[in-house]
Amino acid sequence: MKKNLIPDRIHQWLVIGAASLLLASCDTNKVYEAHLRIPDEGWKQSDIKRFDVHVADTASACNIYVNVRNNNQYKSMELWLFVSVNAPSGKRQRDTLRILIADEHGKWIGSGLGSHFDTRLLFQKDVRFPETGTYTFEYEQGMRDEPLTGIEDVGLRIEKSTP
């Protein structure tokens, strides 16, 4: 009888990890993607999450997404975020976003496994950055809970628009 040197569960995770890396490397539309972890004790309103994005291409249209990962401890069906975009020139744009996390019956809207769910919201469609340089995207949670629990991380994804 041949002894398996790699336990089945580890083997499954290795296969899943390799497949994920392969798929991620094929993501030719991605311009930028990053996620920032929220502390286990919760997200305070004063804890502004910042993403610095270097933009060199001002000709291509892009879609900008806000990503949120929550767990079963999240108590609301929505998440309010204040999103600020600071251009290299100093110009600032601030928007208020309502991200639906669950439906009216409490079922999580995002995709996920177990108790972790990912929700993606299209923030801006077919945007052309007007200037090159570093843009700073800032997320501030706008919920009344202080600190806000059940949100595990937030992210920003920018991808080229496809016709």
C-alpha positions in Angstrom: 0.0 0.0 0.0 1.4 3.4 -1.1 1.5 6.0 1.7 0.4 9.5 0.8 3.0 12.0 1.8 0.6 14.9 1.6 -2.6 14.6 3.5 -5.8 14.9 1.4 -7.0 18.2 2.9 -3.6 19.9 2.4 -3.5 18.5 -1.2 -7.0 20.0 -1.8 -5.8 23.4 -0.5 -2.7 23.3 -2.6 -4.8 22.6 -5.7 -7.2 25.4 -4.9 -4.3 27.8 -4.2 -2.6 27.0 -7.5 -5.9 27.4 -9.4 -6.5 30.8 -7.7 -3.0 32.0 -8.7 -3.5 30.8 -12.2 -6.8 32.7 -12.5 -5.4 35.8 -10.9 -2.5 35.9 -13.3 -5.1 35.8 -16.2 -6.8 38.9 -14.8 -5.7 41.2 -17.6 -8.3 43.9 -16.9 -7.1 44.5 -13.4 -5.3 47.9 -12.9 -5.3 47.8 -9.1 -6.6 45.7 -6.2 -5.9 45.8 -2.5 -7.7 45.0 0.7 -7.2 46.4 4.2 -8.0 44.3 7.3 -10.4 45.7 9.9 -9.3 44.9 13.5 -11.2 42.2 15.3 -12.4 44.6 17.9 -14.2 46.6 15.2 -13.9 49.6 12.8 -13.9 53.0 14.5 -15.1 56.0 12.5 -11.8 57.7 13.1 -10.0 54.7 11.5 -9.9 55.9 7.8 -8.8 53.2 5.4 -6.5 54.6 2.6 -5.5 53.2 -0.7 -2.8 54.9 -2.7 -3.1 54.2 -6.4 -0.5 55.3 -8.9 -2.2 56.2 -12.3 0.0 56.4 -15.4 -2.8 55.8 -18.0 -5.2 58.7 -18.5 -6.6 57.4 -21.8 -8.3 54.1 -20.8 -11.7 54.1 -19.2 -11.9 52.2 -15.9 -14.5 50.8 -13.5 -13.9 51.4 -9.8 -15.3 48.9 -7.3 -15.6 49.0 -3.5 -15.2 45.5 -1.9 -16.5 44.5 1.5 -16.0 41.3 3.4 -18.3 40.7 6.4 -19.0 37.8 8.7 -22.1 36.5 10.5 -21.5 39.0 13.4 -22.5 41.9 11.2 -25.8 43.2 12.5 -27.1 45.4 9.7 -28.4 44.8 6.2 -26.4 47.7 4.8 -23.1 49.5 5.2 -22.8 53.3 4.8 -19.4 54.5 3.6 -18.0 57.9 3.0 -15.5 57.6 0.1 -13.1 60.4 -0.7 -10.9 60.5 -3.8 -7.9 62.8 -3.6 -6.3 63.6 -7.0 -2.6 64.4 -7.4 -3.5 68.0 -8.0 -5.2 68.2 -4.6 -8.8 68.2 -6.0 -11.0 66.1 -3.7 -14.3 64.3 -4.4 -16.4 62.9 -1.6 -19.3 60.5 -2.0 -21.7 58.7 0.3 -22.2 55.0 -0.5 -24.9 52.6 0.7 -23.8 49.1 0.2 -26.5 46.4 0.6 -25.0 43.5 2.6 -28.2 41.5 3.2 -31.7 41.3 1.8 -34.9 42.2 3.7 -35.0 38.6 5.1 -31.4 38.8 6.4 -29.9 36.6 3.7 -26.4 37.8 2.8 -26.2 39.2 -0.7 -22.5 38.7 -1.3 -20.8 35.5 -2.4 -18.9 33.4 0.2 -18.3 30.2 2.1 -19.2 29.5 5.7 -19.6 32.7 7.7 -17.5 35.0 5.4 -19.2 36.9 2.6 -17.8 39.3 -0.1 -19.8 42.1 -1.6 -18.7 44.2 -4.5 -20.3 47.6 -5.4 -19.6 49.4 -8.6 -18.6 52.9 -7.4 -17.8 54.6 -10.7 -18.2 53.3 -14.3 -16.1 54.2 -17.3 -14.0 56.7 -15.5 -10.9 58.3 -17.1 -8.4 59.6 -14.6 -7.7 63.3 -15.7 -4.1 63.3 -14.6 -1.2 61.0 -13.9 0.1 60.5 -10.4 -1.0 59.1 -7.1 -4.7 59.1 -6.2 -5.7 58.4 -2.6 -9.0 56.7 -2.0 -10.2 57.0 1.6 -13.0 54.9 3.3 -14.7 56.1 6.4 -17.4 54.0 7.9 -20.7 56.0 8.4 -22.6 53.7 10.6 -23.9 54.6 14.1 -22.2 51.6 15.7 -18.9 52.5 17.4 -16.9 50.5 16.8 -18.6 48.7 13.9 -18.2 44.9 14.2 -18.6 42.2 11.7 -16.8 43.8 8.8 -13.5 41.9 8.2 -11.9 43.9 5.5 -12.6 46.5 2.8 -11.0 46.8 -0.6 -10.6 48.8 -3.8 -10.5 47.3 -7.3 -9.9 49.3 -10.4 -10.2 47.5 -13.8 -10.2 48.6 -17.4 -13.7 48.9 -18.8 -14.6 46.4 -21.5 -16.7 47.4 -24.4 
